Amino acid sequence: MPGLLTQEFLDGRRRRYLSPLKLYFIAAALFFVTAPFIGFSLFDLLRSDEAGAIEELVSARVAERGMDMTLFAERYDARSQTVMTLSYGVSIFVTAFVLKALFRTHSLGAHLVFSLHYVSFLYLVAIVLSAGQKLLGGPSPLLSMVFTYAVVVPYLFVGLLRVYRQTPRRTIVKVLVLCAITFVVDLTVSFGAILLTLWLV
């Protein structure tokens, strides 16, 4: 149930559950173990790059490094795991600070707990949806985003309602604000992660 782990942790009932940080690391590890097989590789990224902007950046970097594309892709995929871990870390803190602005009745620590559980959930959503896309031959990025938010918005609504206990109307407004802000931030961070990974290869 969305928000249950956070509420249990905040209420002091912690022994029967993994800590939020341990849960996050397990979800992250599971994601990165499966990532190469479910569509999170450089070649998959290029296939989904309909505008060709990333392909242009990659081609320029490959030429600059004077490297075979296959070797370049292997090195990119290896380094992207570290960079993606850092970018998801940014998402945790951004989500927590946005929650702090939206729900001032709780401490930043409480928001961080919710954020850790939420980002752990996002890892699992990414695994399931990406595996499904792989089996279906890879739907468009727009369709992927629609599916993602079709899962994330109800999760956030129920979770925020459970933890912060505001009215459904106020909660749904804050869900939409949170999604809008984190979407822009995540898009920026993801593109920055691609640039950083290319630079590290």
Helices and strands as residue ranges (DSSP letters): H 4-10, H 20-34, G 35-37, H 42-47, H 53-65, H 69-102, H 108-136, H 141-164, H 168-200
